[in-house]
Every structure is written in C-alpha cells, then in structure tokens.
Amino acid sequence: MSDTVLVTGAGGFIGSHLVELLVNEGYKVRAYIHYNANDNWFNLNYLSEEKLSAVEVISGDIADAFSVRNAVEGCKYVFHLAALIGIPYSYRAPGSYVSTNINGTLNVVEACRSCGVDRLLHTSTSETYGSAQYVPIDEKHPLVGQSPYSASKIGADKIAESYWLSFETPVTVVRPFNTFGPRQSGRAIIPTIISQALANGSLKLGSLDPVRDLTFVTDTARGFLAAARSEKVIGQTVNLGVGKGVTIGDLVDLIAGLLGQELPVEVEGQRIRPANSEVRELISNNAKARELMAWEPEVKLREGLSQTIDFIRDNLDKFKTDTYGV
C-alpha cells in the first residue's frame, strides 16, 4: 500500500503507537513532531530501527500554517493528534492552549481542505464532556469547558466540525476516553501511580474519587485507523472508550495488587483540581464505534496495567517521582 499518511503529534504517547500501527499496516508515514533544538524524536525513539527507517520525520510547529501546509501536501490521510494536553498546565498558561489546540487545528483543517486530502481524523478528548450529566456518555452529551484545556479542545472540535459543514472537508472527530499504556508521560495518573510505587513505595496523589474509563493505547490507535477506513463516520464524532469506569482509589488498589505491595497514599492539595473544574465521572458509550467502525476494545484493564508496569519498570530512570509534574 503506497498511500501517504501524516500523523501530527507523532512524538506523543498515542501518536507514536499510531505511527507504529500504520507502518505495520504498510502505509507510507510522515511523522510530524514539534521542532526542538536537540532534534529529539520523543516517543518515536521507542520504535525499532527497522520501523523508524520507514518513517519520514518532519519537525515543525502546528501553530505555523506554512509548516503545516508543507507537511500535509501530498497526503491522502491526516491524523491530527498534536495538542497541549496537560490539564494543570492549562491553568497556568491558557493562551498557549488556544494557540496550539485551536489555531493549530485551524491550520490543519485548512491545509487539508486546500490540499484535498481524502480523510482527516481530528483528536478530541472525553474531557470536553465535563462531569457526566448522564452515563454512559454518548456523542450527544453536552460539551462543557471545565478547564482551559477542555475549552480549547471544544474550540478545536468545533473548528473541525465547521469545515465539514461549510466546505465538506472529510473530517471525523475521534474522541478517546482516558488512554493509558507504555510510553505515557509521568504527568498522567497511571504512570504517576506506578512510577511512585516502584521508586518510593508510597504515593502522593490528588482526588481519589473521580471515575475514569481507561482504554489501552493500542486499542485507541486501532480506533483511529478504523475511523479512517469507515465512510460511515465522515462528518461525525465517535467515542473511543471501554464503557466501564474505575475510581482513582480503586485503580491504586488494583495496581498495588499487581505489584504485590501496600501503597500508602498522601493526598496533596496542589494535585487537586479547582472544585468546579474537576470532572467527576467519565464513562463512554461506544455503541457508535462498534456499529459504524466495527471497533471494540480488546485489551483488558489488568493486562494493560501489567504491560504498563513492565514498561515503567524498565524505564524508571526517565520518571521524576519526587516532584509534581504538570
């Protein structure tokens, strides 16, 4: 297969897994990463030399329309995953989220429109739903900007939607729930728990009550590809989630059991979101993805956690377990 595919945010957690999947499927892949003076390819470095040799890596800035247009030119499919995603940091630097997530998305969809790509897959987030008004959450659930991050992603989603409605740009908004697995940064809750447990034997966390729907990263990557291959979801939004929820507290107990150790928890105030910004419950309704894309999650939570534990154990020196990373 010779179709050229662009993945923005390819150096990220989900992006690197998606690049790997696309290479395995025989696509010609362009991996768009954020320019840095060290020429660091981030999570792409975890790919084998053989697979990485099949990837064209392009450094740029999603907020630069010229860079984005050059990367999109000649591509059949574009998977747009580039974004600022840390919720705590969005409280400190909300303007950067508008620049990257909203303006960056505008650059991508405009480039896709003008270059005539066959499909654009735009990445959303379950955080756009805010605290559940009903569960499981389907794609008709209201969108609520409970953090600058989620507000910026709502804006980005609507930009993508507007290009379908205004110009028939063939876009699908893919809305993953909480994805986890190897290569995820220590900023996220599961790597936070595992890395602290392995390094310190105890935990410093925020609220233990929120409920999250946890999807293993390879299932999320497969969901993106399934969306790209389905004509039925053009112009639509599709949830990618397991459909089951677990509290952060129960997640601690589950990881403790897999590690075979007790994990005392200290709740730190700096790790707790502002009261009106905390999203209490996220559980997906994935019926649309099942019906229109023939997608369903395959990796069970315990299996995914075990793989993640193995990865973090092998790379523990890359995690900062004594500081709070936003």
C-alpha positions, -999 to 999 in steps of 0.1 A, spaced: 0 0 0 15 33 -11 -10 58 5 9 86 23 -3 93 58 5 123 80 4 120 118 7 152 137 18 149 173 37 118 162 62 120 190 35 118 216 21 89 235 -8 79 213 8 93 182 39 71 184 17 40 188 -4 51 158 27 56 137 38 21 146 4 6 137 4 24 103 39 12 95 28 -23 103 -2 -19 80 20 -9 51 13 28 49 39 54 39 40 75 71 51 111 77 56 118 114 52 155 123 68 164 156 74 197 174 107 213 165 133 212 192 170 222 191 181 187 203 164 170 174 146 148 199 120 125 183 104 118 216 84 86 218 93 77 182 126 66 197 109 35 211 102 22 176 126 -4 162 153 9 138 135 -11 110 102 6 116 117 40 122 136 38 89 102 35 71 90 68 86 96 103 73 101 125 103 93 162 99 100 188 126 77 219 127 52 238 148 15 231 145 8 268 152 27 277 120 4 275 90 32 273 64 49 244 82 16 225 85 7 231 48 40 217 36 36 186 58 0 180 46 8 184 9 6 151 -10 -10 131 19 -41 110 15 -49 107 52 -41 131 81 -43 120 117 -42 152 138 -30 144 173 -8 174 180 -20 193 211 -12 206 246 -29 181 269 -19 187 305 -49 200 324 -29 215 354 -6 234 330 -37 249 312 -45 268 345 -11 284 343 -7 291 305 -42 291 289 -31 313 260 -7 286 248 -36 261 246 -56 285 224 -26 289 201 -17 252 199 -51 235 201 -74 259 184 -52 278 160 -32 247 153 -63 228 144 -74 256 121 -41 253 103 -45 216 99 -81 216 86 -74 245 63 -44 227 49 -64 195 45 -92 215 27 -68 232 3 -47 201 -4 -78 179 -9 -70 151 15 -93 121 14 -97 119 52 -89 140 83 -91 124 117 -91 150 144 -84 141 180 -108 152 207 -110 142 244 -136 129 268 -127 160 289 -149 180 265 -180 164 281 -172 177 316 -187 159 345 -212 134 333 -248 146 331 -257 110 324 -238 78 319 -227 61 298 -218 93 278 -227 92 242 -217 117 215 -249 138 220 -238 147 256 -234 185 261 -199 199 259 -187 217 290 -154 236 293 -144 228 329 -108 237 323 -89 259 298 -77 226 283 -111 212 277 -124 246 264 -96 247 239 -104 212 227 -141 221 224 -130 250 202 -108 228 182 -135 202 177 -159 229 165 -134 242 141 -131 207 126 -168 203 125 -173 237 108 -150 226 79 -172 196 73 -204 217 74 -190 247 55 -167 230 30 -174 193 32 -139 187 43 -140 149 51 -133 151 88 -141 127 116 -137 138 153 -123 109 172 -130 113 210 -109 90 231 -116 85 267 -87 81 291 -60 62 272 -31 46 290 -1 23 283 36 22 276 53 55 267 28 77 285 44 105 304 46 107 342 21 136 341 -8 111 337 -24 93 366 -14 57 358 23 64 352 22 86 383 9 58 405 32 31 390 64 52 390 59 64 425 51 29 437 82 14 421 106 43 432 91 53 466 68 26 478 42 53 486 20 77 466 13 114 465 -19 120 446 -48 143 441 -85 134 444 -92 96 447 -129 99 438 -131 107 401 -142 79 378 -124 72 346 -129 50 315 -95 35 308 -86 24 273 -53 7 264 -33 27 239 -32 0 211 -70 -1 212 -71 37 208 -47 35 179 -68 8 162 -98 30 167 -82 59 148 -74 35 119 -109 21 120 -123 56 118 -101 64 88 -113 33 70 -151 39 76 -170 61 53 -199 60 77 -183 83 102 -173 112 79 -186 144 94 -193 128 127 -179 125 162 -171 90 176 -162 80 212 -134 55 218 -138 40 253 -143 7 271 -176 16 286 -166 8 322 -154 32 350 -130 28 378 -122 54 406 -87 66 411 -88 50 445 -98 16 431 -71 20 405 -45 24 432 -57 -8 448 -56 -27 415 -20 -15 408 -9 -24 444 -23 -59 439 -4 -63 406 28 -51 423 22 -72 454 28 -43 478 10 -19 500 7 16 487 0 43 513 -15 74 498 -10 110 508 -35 134 492 -16 166 482 -36 198 477 -15 210 448 -26 179 428 -63 186 433 -82 205 406 -103 235 415 -137 222 427 -157 234 397 -130 222 373 -128 186 384 -145 162 361 -162 137 384 -172 108 361 -163 98 325 -178 65 312 -182 61 275 -210 48 253 -190 32 225 -220 18 205 -214 42 176 -178 30 171 -189 -6 174 -217 -2 149 -202 21 123 -165 12 125 -166 -24 137 -142 -13 165 -142 -26 201 -115 -26 228 -95 -58 231 -70 -53 260 -84 -58 295 -75 -33 322 -54 -57 342 -35 -68 311 -29 -32 301 -17 -23 335 7 -52 336 22 -41 303 25 -6 316 42 -17 348 67 -36 328 75 -6 306 78 18 335 100 -6 355 124 -8 325 124 30 321 121 42 357 151 65 353 130 86 329 103 94 355 106 122 381 89 107 411 98 133 438 82 163 421 47 171 408 48 174 370 20 194 355 
